């Protein structure tokens, strides 16, 4: 079964998550180096637990997508909008580039732009927020490049190997985001 090109960029595209990728996700979320950047507390993720998570996401209809390398059709990560509040137009953003060979190559920045475009121009959201640990410098740089702004810090709330780190809160408003993807499609209508 192939992936579906829901939102397409130059390097990657977003496709609805699929149960067939549960083993890949379980591999990523059991990789200690990768998970320290994204999880509030690393957990042991069994294949069954990952399948259950994906099944719940599929049933909920939540906007969660696999990030697929456009050249190889290989899944390299996932991204989502969580806690979507349709009344107030808000959501939380999350992203994981699970394949470490794709780190620092612009895939995360492009995938972030794609899902923000979806959130602002399809779901009509107004404010999208994220949390990032202060040691994740490449993610912070990527978020700033897209247009996220720092709105606060929760001090020393993350402990790893007896060191304490801050969580940085960032957000972006629809008026601050330039639509490179959906706007191009809409202009053709």
MARPA-17439 format. One record per residue: x, y, z of N, C-alpha, C, CB in turn; residue in one letter. Coordinates in pm, whole numbers, padded with zeros to 5 digits, always signed. Atoms other than C-alpha are relative to their C-alpha. Last residue first. Glycine has a CB too. Layout:
XYZXYZXYZXYZA ...
***
This chain:
+00145+00026+00002-00934+02797-00847-00074+00108-00077-00056-00009+00142X +00037+00061+00128-00565+02827-00942-00151-00021-00013+00072-00134-00017X -00012-00102+00105-00490+03074-00659-00041-00054-00137+00144+00052-00007X +00119-00085-00002-00626+02816-00413+00005+00106-00110-00015+00067+00136X +00112+00080+00052-00357+02563-00510-00125+00089-00010-00028-00124+00093X -00028+00028+00141-00077+02817-00468-00111-00081-00065+00130-00075-00013X +00030-00123+00072-00233+02937-00141+00022-00020-00151+00089+00116+00052X +00143+00000+00031-00229+02576-00020-00039+00125-00077-00082-00010+00128X +00050+00121+00062+00150+02551-00044-00147+00011-00042+00017-00116+00093X -00068+00034+00124+00356+02860+00036-00065-00114-00078+00142-00036+00029X +00042+00128+00054+00118+03015+00287+00071-00032-00130-00150+00000-00021X +00010-00010+00146+00295+03296+00470-00028-00139-00056+00131+00061-00062X -00044+00114+00080+00225+03278+00843-00023+00026-00148-00072-00127+00042X -00146-00001+00005+00212+03579+01073+00056-00107-00092+00056-00018+00140X -00044-00122+00069-00159+03653+01019+00151+00009-00015-00051+00122+00074X +00026+00017+00144-00242+03290+01109+00048+00122-00078-00151-00022-00024X +00136-00038+00038-00075+03343+01446-00018-00017-00150-00031+00145+00043X +00008-00075+00125+00238+03158+01559-00148+00026-00028+00070-00077-00119X +00123+00007+00078+00329+03018+01898+00014+00084-00126-00120+00048+00083X -00002-00086+00118+00626+02926+02114-00137-00008-00066+00114-00042-00100X +00130-00004+00066+00663+02780+02463+00008+00100-00113-00115+00036+00100X +00033-00127+00065+01016+02695+02576-00135-00016-00069+00111+00043-00101X +00090+00019+00113+01066+02410+02821-00036+00138-00052-00128-00082+00040X +00125-00076+00010+01370+02458+03042-00083-00050-00118+00029+00151-00016X +00019-00078+00122+01642+02206+03123-00136+00070+00004+00012-00090-00126X +00134-00056+00017+01776+02043+03440-00003+00092-00121-00044+00077+00127X -00002-00136+00054+02080+01816+03452-00143+00046-00021+00082+00008-00134X -00028-00098-00106+02090+01511+03683+00018+00143-00049+00124-00041+00074X -00133+00030-00056+02102+01267+03389+00046+00110+00096+00102-00018-00112X -00066+00111+00068+01803+01426+03217+00138-00014+00061+00008+00024-00157X -00125+00048-00057+01561+01649+03405+00049-00120-00078-00018-00036+00149X -00043+00123+00066+01295+01864+03238+00133-00043+00061+00014+00020-00156X +00103+00102-00017+01099+02129+03427+00034-00133-00065-00129+00050-00056X -00056+00123-00059+01393+02362+03484-00104-00109+00023+00066+00033+00130X -00139+00017-00041+01202+02682+03403+00026-00135+00065+00039+00110+00095X +00020+00071-00127+00879+02688+03211+00138-00045+00043-00102-00123-00014X -00092+00107-00039+00949+02950+02950-00050-00062+00130+00146+00054+00016X -00021+00028-00142+00722+03188+02764+00095-00116+00022-00131-00028+00067X +00100-00067-00083+00593+03335+02439+00017-00028+00149-00138-00042-00043X -00004+00047-00138+00877+03261+02197-00101+00079+00083+00142+00014+00059X -00060-00094-00094+00774+03341+01841-00005-00058+00140-00071+00137-00005X +00040+00014-00141+00704+03097+01558+00077+00102+00084+00027-00145+00051X +00073-00117-00051+00768+03236+01209-00051-00013+00142-00115+00027-00089X +00138+00008+00048+00887+02943+00994-00081+00121+00047-00067-00130+00048X -00006-00021+00145+01254+03033+01053-00141+00003-00061+00084-00110-00067X -00016-00145+00020+01182+03064+01427+00002+00033-00149+00130+00051+00067X +00126-00065-00035+01048+02708+01432+00007+00151-00022-00037-00030+00145X +00098+00033+00104+01352+02574+01245-00132+00072+00028-00023-00152-00007X -00037-00077+00120+01596+02753+01479-00101-00023-00113+00143-00040-00048X +00031-00140-00029+01412+02613+01782+00032+00087-00121+00079+00049+00124X +00146-00016+00010+01422+02264+01631-00039+00146+00023-00073-00092+00102X +00036+00005+00141+01797+02289+01568-00151+00014-00019+00049-00131-00063X -00034-00123+00074+01863+02413+01921-00044-00005-00146+00150+00024+00007X +00030+00041+00138+01687+02129+02104+00018+00121-00093-00145-00058-00012X -00122+00059+00058+01859+02206+02438-00020-00042-00146+00044-00121+00082X -00098-00102+00037+01580+02448+02533+00129-00056-00058+00032+00083+00120X -00102-00007-00105+01313+02177+02523+00113+00093-00045+00055-00141+00033X -00128+00057+00043+01029+02258+02284+00099+00013+00114+00053+00069-00130X -00095+00003-00110+00659+02331+02338+00126-00068-00052-00058-00075+00127X -00084+00118-00020+00426+02428+02057+00082+00017+00126+00091-00023-00122X -00104-00007-00101+00140+02666+01980+00080-00130+00005-00062+00031+00138X -00056+00134-00017-00089+02728+01683+00122+00013+00091+00039-00065-00139X -00122+00006-00080-00314+03034+01684+00043-00145+00015-00022+00066+00139X -00055-00135-00019-00590+03136+01440+00136-00004+00069-00098+00086+00080X -00049-00031-00134-00712+02804+01300+00057+00141+00003+00107-00102+00043X +00029-00138-00038-00912+02795+00977+00037+00032+00145-00146+00029-00020X +00075+00008-00126-00896+02413+00951-00039+00138+00052+00084-00072+00105X +00105+00101+00017-00801+02437+00582-00086-00009+00126+00062-00138-00033X +00077-00022+00123-00593+02754+00560-00106-00104-00030+00092+00007-00113X +00049-00136+00018-00444+02790+00909-00096+00013-00118+00116+00093-00019X +00069-00051-00118-00408+02426+01011-00062+00137-00021+00095+00007+00115X +00123+00078-00019-00324+02293+00665-00081+00057+00116+00033-00149+00024X +00085-00040+00111-00068+02568+00605-00136-00070+00011+00067-00033-00136X +00052-00132-00038+00074+02497+00949-00094+00052-00109+00115+00101+00023X +00110+00020-00096+00097+02130+00851-00055+00132+00051+00047-00086+00118X +00115+00069+00059+00292+02208+00535-00115-00014+00099+00042-00138-00051X +00073-00092+00087+00519+02466+00693-00123-00062-00060+00091+00050-00109X +00066-00096-00090+00615+02222+00969-00081+00099-00082+00103+00074+00087X +00118+00070-00052+00688+01954+00706-00078+00091+00095+00041-00130+00073X +00101+00008+00106+00921+02201+00530-00128-00069+00049+00056-00075-00122X +00050-00135+00028+01106+02291+00848-00109-00005-00106+00115+00093-00045X +00087-00042-00110+01135+01926+00951-00060+00137-00023+00078+00000+00129X +00125+00074+00009+01269+01823+00610-00098+00042+00109+00027-00150+00009X +00114-00081+00041+01530+02099+00604-00133-00072-00010+00030+00060-00129X +00004-00007+00146+01840+01878+00608-00122+00074-00052+00004-00139-00058X -00079-00115+00048+01944+01902+00974+00005+00011-00153+00142-00011+00053X -00015-00114-00089+01807+01556+01064+00088+00106-00068+00062-00043+00136X +00072-00114+00056+01715+01327+00772+00006+00123+00091-00144-00038-00024X -00070-00041+00123+01972+01056+00850-00064+00123-00063+00001-00116-00101X -00107-00096-00033+01818+01052+01201+00083+00043-00121+00091-00060+00103X -00116+00051+00074+01497+00890+01076+00114+00100+00013-00034-00026-00150X -00050+00121-00064+01243+00974+01346+00123-00059-00067-00107-00103+00002X -00074+00059+00112+01178+01331+01242+00072-00120+00061+00103+00103-00069X -00111+00091-00027+00912+01406+01499+00062-00037-00133-00047-00127+00078X -00070+00059+00115+00664+01693+01495+00112-00090+00051+00057+00110-00095X -00106+00094-00033+00403+01840+01727+00062-00057-00126-00053-00113+00090X -00075+00059+00112+00171+02139+01711+00105-00096+00054+00066+00109-00087X -00140+00027-00036-00091+02239+01969+00063-00075-00117+00012-00083+00134X -00047+00139+00000-00418+02389+01845+00144-00004+00050-00010-00063-00143X -00134+00027-00053-00628+02705+01853+00033-00148-00011+00011+00046+00146X -00098+00005+00110-00921+02846+01657+00141-00024+00046-00005+00126-00077X -00098-00106-00019-01132+02951+01956+00110+00002-00106+00063-00013+00135X +00068-00123-00039-01441+02752+01864+00099+00116+00008-00072-00019+00135X +00065-00062+00116-01262+02480+01667-00069+00131+00034-00100-00096-00060X +00116-00069-00056-01026+02393+01953-00064+00079-00115+00041+00095+00121X +00059-00100+00089-00777+02140+01813-00128+00054+00064-00030-00060-00142X +00088-00086-00080-00611+01961+02104-00060+00113-00084+00078+00060+00119X +00070+00064-00111-00341+01821+01877-00087+00102+00072+00100-00066+00099X +00063-00108-00073-00211+01921+01535-00087-00067+00106-00083+00097-00095X +00142-00004-00033+00022+01657+01403-00040+00133+00061-00034-00113+00096X +00035-00132-00051+00354+01566+01250-00150+00004+00023+00044+00113-00099X +00142-00033-00001+00525+01240+01164-00020+00137+00061-00079-00106+00079X +00046-00062-00124+00868+01116+01067-00151+00015-00001+00066+00137+00020X -00115-00049-00078+01085+00970+00791-00041+00065+00132+00080+00100-00083X +00049-00076-00115+00843+00756+00589+00120+00037+00088-00106-00083+00082X -00032+00059-00130+01011+00655+00265-00056+00088+00110+00154-00019+00018X +00125+00046-00061+00849+00752-00067+00023-00075+00131-00075-00090-00097X -00008+00144-00025+01205+00776-00209-00132-00062+00049+00106-00027+00102X -00082+00072+00098+01219+01118-00374-00009-00151+00016+00144+00042+00010X +00064-00005+00132+00927+01284-00188+00078-00081-00104-00014+00144-00046X -00102-00054+00091+01055+01176+00155-00058-00010-00142+00138-00079+00013X -00055+00093+00099+00734+01109+00353+00101+00073-00088-00112-00062-00086X -00085-00085+00085+00621+01277+00673+00076-00094-00092+00099+00091+00086X -00136+00046+00020+00335+01074+00822+00072+00100-00089+00002-00143-00063X -00049+00043+00130+00034+01278+00918+00139-00062+00011+00002+00118-00098X -00134+00054-00022-00180+01353+01220+00044-00066-00130+00003-00103+00121X -00095-00029+00109-00488+01576+01191+00142-00044+00039-00001+00150-00034X -00094-00109-00031-00715+01398+01440+00095+00023-00117+00080-00032+00128X -00004-00093+00112-00987+01181+01284+00094+00117+00024-00138+00051-00029X +00032-00136-00045-01049+01020+01622-00007+00100-00115+00104+00047+00100X +00141-00011-00039-01071+00666+01486-00039+00143+00034-00029-00092+00119X +00080+00019+00121-00737+00694+01303-00150+00015+00030+00028-00138-00062X -00013-00120+00081-00573+00838+01614-00085-00008-00127+00146+00024-00035X +00076-00108-00066-00708+00557+01833+00006+00129-00081+00054+00025+00141X +00142+00032+00015-00583+00294+01585-00087+00110+00063-00032-00136+00064X +00037-00034+00137-00242+00463+01572-00149-00026-00023+00085-00081-00101X -00005-00147+00014-00213+00454+01952-00047+00041-00141+00145+00052+00026X +00116-00052-00073-00327+00088+01968-00007+00153-00014+00007-00041+00149X +00117+00030+00083-00074-00005+01699-00127+00053+00065-00013-00152-00024X -00003-00094+00112+00197+00173+01900-00119-00024-00094+00132-00013-00079X +00038-00132-00053+00100-00018+02215-00001+00105-00112+00098+00044+00113X +00143+00002-00028+00107-00349+02027-00049+00136+00049-00032-00108+00103X +00068-00004+00129+00451-00273+01882-00152+00004+00021+00040-00122-00087X +00008+00129+00069+00575-00202+02232-00071+00020-00134-00075-00106+00087X +00114+00008+00091+00674+00146+02343+00005-00134-00073+00002+00119-00103X -00021+00116+00084+00899+00167+02649-00127-00016-00083+00031-00130+00085X +00070+00121-00042+00862+00518+02778+00040-00115-00091-00154+00021-00002X -00014+00116+00089+01079+00827+02757-00068-00123+00059+00149-00030-00026X -00073+00105-00072+00938+01110+02967+00007-00123-00091-00069-00034+00137X -00014-00052-00136+00816+01442+02827+00069-00100+00092-00136+00036+00056X +00092+00056-00100+00892+01301+02485+00020+00062+00137+00018-00152+00008X +00143-00019+00023+01032+01492+02189-00092-00045+00113-00038-00071-00122X +00037-00129+00057+01406+01553+02210-00151+00025+00001+00052+00011-00140X -00031-00104-00099+01484+01266+02447-00039+00138-00049+00148-00003+00034X +00115-00026-00086+01299+01037+02203+00029+00106+00107-00045-00128+00067X +00108-00071+00067+01559+01056+01928-00107+00043+00100-00062-00088-00109X -00050-00129+00049+01863+00967+02138-00113+00081-00063+00114-00022-00102X -00017-00095-00109+01672+00699+02331+00049+00136-00048+00097-00056+00103X -00136-00051+00021+01551+00515+02021+00022+00113+00100+00022+00050-00150X -00086+00076-00091+01238+00335+02150+00147+00036-00018-00020-00149-00021X +00031-00040-00137+01008+00596+01998+00065-00088+00105-00148-00002+00020X -00041-00138-00030+01175+00558+01659-00019+00032+00147-00079+00099-00085X -00148-00008+00006+01150+00176+01648+00046+00141+00039+00052-00036-00143X -00049+00063-00123+00786+00187+01763+00152+00003+00005-00051-00146+00011X +00022-00094-00111+00711+00436+01484+00053-00058+00131-00150+00032+00014X -00096-00109+00018+00870+00205+01224-00013+00099+00114-00023+00072-00136X -00132+00053-00037+00674-00094+01358+00108+00107-00013+00035-00121-00088X -00012+00014-00145+00347+00100+01352+00139-00049+00042-00107-00096+00053X -00122-00066-00046+00394+00203+00987+00023-00013+00150-00004+00146-00036X -00118+00072+00048+00144-00048+00846+00131+00061+00049+00000-00003-00152X -00031+00107-00095-00128+00108+01063+00127-00075-00041-00117-00098+00011X +00054+00131+00034-00128+00416+00848+00051-00104+00098+00038-00038-00143X -00072+00112-00063-00085+00786+00914-00067-00130-00039+00003+00016+00154X +00066+00050-00121-00239+01021+00658+00080-00117+00060-00146-00044-00031X +00098+00104+00034+00025+01148+00414-00069-00043+00129+00068-00122-00071X +00070+00054-00115+00237+01462+00432-00108-00095-00049-00061+00114+00087X +00145-00020+00002+00485+01536+00156-00058-00064+00125-00064-00061-00129X +00083+00101-00065+00858+01585+00148-00148+00029-00024+00029-00006+00150X -00081+00110-00054+01144+01767-00020-00085-00115+00052+00088+00050+00111X -00107+00031+00093+00963+02015-00249+00081-00121+00044+00092+00119-00017X -00104-00102+00005+00633+02030-00063+00103-00038-00105+00067+00019+00137X -00125+00030+00070+00313+01829-00101+00092+00121+00000-00028-00045-00143X -00064-00132+00009+00012+01811+00129+00141-00022-00053+00001+00075+00140X +00100-00095-00048-00224+01508+00106+00050+00144-00013-00037-00030+00147X -00062-00133-00004+00006+01293-00107-00106+00104+00035+00067+00034-00136X +00082-00096+00071-00129+00948-00021+00060+00138+00017-00147-00003+00050X +00042-00118-00075+00116+00676+00077-00083+00091-00090+00123+00075+00056X -00082-00121+00011+00138+00339-00094-00056+00111+00088+00008+00048-00146X +00084-00118+00000+00000+00000+00000+00088+00124+00000-00095+00000+00121X 
***
